[in-house]
Amino acid sequence: MRLRDVVILGGGLAGLTAALKLKHLNLEVLDAASWIGGRTRSQRLPGGPWLNFGAQYITEDRPAVVELADSLGVELIHSEMFEDYYKLLLPEDAPTRAEVEAGIRRIEEAQSQPRPVTLPELDDVSFADWLGPMSEAAADYFDRITLLMNCASTIDLSVVGGLWVWGDQRTSPWNTDEIPHHDRGELVVAGGTSELAGALAASIGGRVSLRTRVTSVTENAEGYLVRAVGPDGERTLHARRVVCALPGPIAAQVFPDLPGWKLEALRAVRYGRWISTPIVITPAGRTAPPYPLTASRPLVRYNADGFLARTPGDFDNEGGTYHSFMADAAARVVWNDPDESIKSGALRMFLKEHPEYADRIERVELHRWELGHPQYVRGLMKHFALLAEPVGGITFAGDYTWQANMEGAVRSGERAAQQVLSK
Ligand SMILES: Cc1cc2nc3c(=O)[nH]c(=O)nc-3n(C[C@H](O)[C@H](O)[C@H](O)COP(=O)(O)OP(=O)(O)OC[C@H]3O[C@@H](n4cnc5c(N)ncnc54)[C@H](O)[C@@H]3O)c2cc1C
């Protein structure tokens, strides 16, 4: 059994960024999935476009992701599809729109007054209650936006959470001038988001073991015993230090010896489910056979965003992918439905909006994300500062310890590596 300086649990952006910063050490990254990059999973299609199953957009509030991509030579392309999503989805009828705009003004005013996020009136009250009574159509608008931005309905979110995910930046609930940003507009990763994780893995010399599920981590005389099940059966690794970049609830399961305050904090992190159903369109003139639709559920929102998220470029010349997502509320309803039914539901909604593509559907893919998005739920802020607190030789990374997006994952990985190096 070899003694590693560091074993990193989780090969998402957080774990891989930590690995990059620690690459001079004897390290290994373990990940349960069969692909690299966790929730940035994407796929390149032969000779065609790419499709993303998870993360898509690098908005201006994500400078650390841009810096990382630049340092690795990963190409980022300008994209304007998702900008102003919350204005694009505004209801059209005048009374609902007026109601919604009044709500948005109130949100923006609250965002301009920074306060401690642990105040009970911010942390313990649901965003829906704070928004107050309104028409069903207006309430639906706010619910839809918060589901899209944090996979959490206005009922799940605290007031802090609602303010955090609303608007042009999702770095903080407060809209102050100090929000770090880059000035290249909205970007996507050329070739698919997991190109970034692939470049990270290459930069650490491929020291990533996929299909390797960590089952427990316990202390011993020299550091930690990491037990895992890999493609060749059980493995035990010996490490001086551990970086845990697993989702919060899984971290709570694999470290049985953590102190109560840490377990409580990790268990307070709740995730919303996502189902992604990317829809690939052929170039114009190359028709595809009719897609074999099966039954899907009436009245279910198989798409969260009106198909805003698509690959940049000219669909008529090159084809492309529309990234369709079901947010938590709808994903829970269809979770156990057959894949074909979910794909059909997404495609029916798509064709209603884009009938021009009826004979150009090349394929529809599907990914169920059970731990899709860490939500800013009521009561989380009490524990928030403790999520990233190291315990002995274990440091913690992951978007749930910083902010719920790629920027949070990258920055948390950098911080965890710094904590390792400073001891
Ligand atoms: C549908 C969707 C759309 C999104 N859109 C955007 C977007 O447009 N922009 C944006 O910035 N962010 C977006 N995000 C969020 C972004 O993907 C995440 O914030 C980020 O990728 C999280 O990285 P992470 O390393 O913290 O976690 P993860 O990527 O979840 O990494 C955790 C890793 O741990 C592994 N793991 C789990 N259990 C075990 C175990 N027992 N043993 C070993 N390994 C284990 C998992 O396989 C995973 O690879 C989106 C997410 C989803 C799901």
The ligand as a MOL file (V3000), in Angstrom:
LIG
                    3D

  0  0  0     0  0            999 V3000
M  V30 BEGIN CTAB
M  V30 COUNTS 53 58 0 0 0
M  V30 BEGIN ATOM
M  V30 1 C -27.8490 20.5820 -15.4130 0
M  V30 2 C -26.8220 21.5030 -14.8370 0
M  V30 3 C -26.5870 22.7410 -15.4210 0
M  V30 4 C -25.6280 23.5950 -14.8880 0
M  V30 5 N -25.3720 24.7890 -15.5180 0
M  V30 6 C -24.3340 25.5480 -15.0830 0
M  V30 7 C -23.9220 26.6820 -15.8340 0
M  V30 8 O -24.4590 26.9730 -16.9070 0
M  V30 9 N -22.8920 27.4340 -15.3560 0
M  V30 10 C -22.2330 27.1200 -14.1890 0
M  V30 11 O -21.3010 27.8520 -13.8070 0
M  V30 12 N -22.5960 26.0350 -13.4740 0
M  V30 13 C -23.6110 25.2400 -13.8940 0
M  V30 14 N -23.9490 24.1090 -13.2130 0
M  V30 15 C -23.2720 23.8340 -11.9420 0
M  V30 16 C -21.8810 23.2490 -12.1380 0
M  V30 17 O -21.9530 22.1250 -12.9690 0
M  V30 18 C -21.3470 22.8170 -10.7780 0
M  V30 19 O -21.4360 23.9030 -9.8720 0
M  V30 20 C -19.9050 22.3450 -10.8000 0
M  V30 21 O -19.6130 21.5640 -11.9330 0
M  V30 22 C -19.6740 21.5560 -9.5060 0
M  V30 23 O -18.3740 21.0150 -9.4660 0
M  V30 24 P -17.9520 20.1930 -8.1720 0
M  V30 25 O -16.5950 19.6790 -8.4280 0
M  V30 26 O -18.1850 21.0190 -6.9560 0
M  V30 27 O -19.0110 18.9880 -8.0730 0
M  V30 28 P -19.2220 17.7420 -9.0370 0
M  V30 29 O -18.9930 18.1150 -10.4280 0
M  V30 30 O -20.5440 17.1690 -8.6710 0
M  V30 31 O -18.0670 16.7480 -8.5790 0
M  V30 32 C -18.2370 15.8010 -7.5410 0
M  V30 33 C -17.6760 14.4910 -8.0330 0
M  V30 34 O -17.7580 13.5190 -6.9880 0
M  V30 35 C -17.9790 12.2650 -7.6170 0
M  V30 36 N -18.4870 11.3520 -6.6000 0
M  V30 37 C -19.7140 11.2930 -6.0270 0
M  V30 38 N -19.7510 10.3110 -5.0950 0
M  V30 39 C -18.5340 9.7420 -5.1030 0
M  V30 40 C -17.9400 8.6960 -4.3450 0
M  V30 41 N -18.5830 8.0410 -3.3840 0
M  V30 42 N -16.6480 8.3630 -4.6110 0
M  V30 43 C -15.9270 9.0270 -5.5760 0
M  V30 44 N -16.4550 10.0150 -6.3060 0
M  V30 45 C -17.7280 10.3850 -6.0600 0
M  V30 46 C -18.9700 12.5670 -8.7320 0
M  V30 47 O -18.9280 11.5620 -9.7140 0
M  V30 48 C -18.4640 13.9170 -9.2140 0
M  V30 49 O -17.6000 13.7800 -10.3220 0
M  V30 50 C -24.8970 23.2180 -13.7270 0
M  V30 51 C -25.1270 21.9720 -13.1450 0
M  V30 52 C -26.0680 21.1170 -13.6950 0
M  V30 53 C -26.2730 19.7630 -13.0730 0
M  V30 END ATOM
M  V30 BEGIN BOND
M  V30 1 1 1 2
M  V30 2 1 2 3
M  V30 3 2 2 52
M  V30 4 2 3 4
M  V30 5 1 4 5
M  V30 6 1 4 50
M  V30 7 2 5 6
M  V30 8 1 6 7
M  V30 9 1 6 13
M  V30 10 2 7 8
M  V30 11 1 7 9
M  V30 12 1 9 10
M  V30 13 2 10 11
M  V30 14 1 10 12
M  V30 15 2 12 13
M  V30 16 1 13 14
M  V30 17 1 14 15
M  V30 18 1 14 50
M  V30 19 1 15 16
M  V30 20 1 16 17
M  V30 21 1 16 18
M  V30 22 1 18 19
M  V30 23 1 18 20
M  V30 24 1 20 21
M  V30 25 1 20 22
M  V30 26 1 22 23
M  V30 27 1 23 24
M  V30 28 2 24 25
M  V30 29 1 24 26
M  V30 30 1 24 27
M  V30 31 1 27 28
M  V30 32 2 28 29
M  V30 33 1 28 30
M  V30 34 1 28 31
M  V30 35 1 31 32
M  V30 36 1 32 33
M  V30 37 1 33 34
M  V30 38 1 33 48
M  V30 39 1 34 35
M  V30 40 1 35 36
M  V30 41 1 35 46
M  V30 42 1 36 37
M  V30 43 1 36 45
M  V30 44 2 37 38
M  V30 45 1 38 39
M  V30 46 1 39 40
M  V30 47 2 39 45
M  V30 48 1 40 41
M  V30 49 2 40 42
M  V30 50 1 42 43
M  V30 51 2 43 44
M  V30 52 1 44 45
M  V30 53 1 46 47
M  V30 54 1 46 48
M  V30 55 1 48 49
M  V30 56 2 50 51
M  V30 57 1 51 52
M  V30 58 1 52 53
M  V30 END BOND
M  V30 END CTAB
M  END
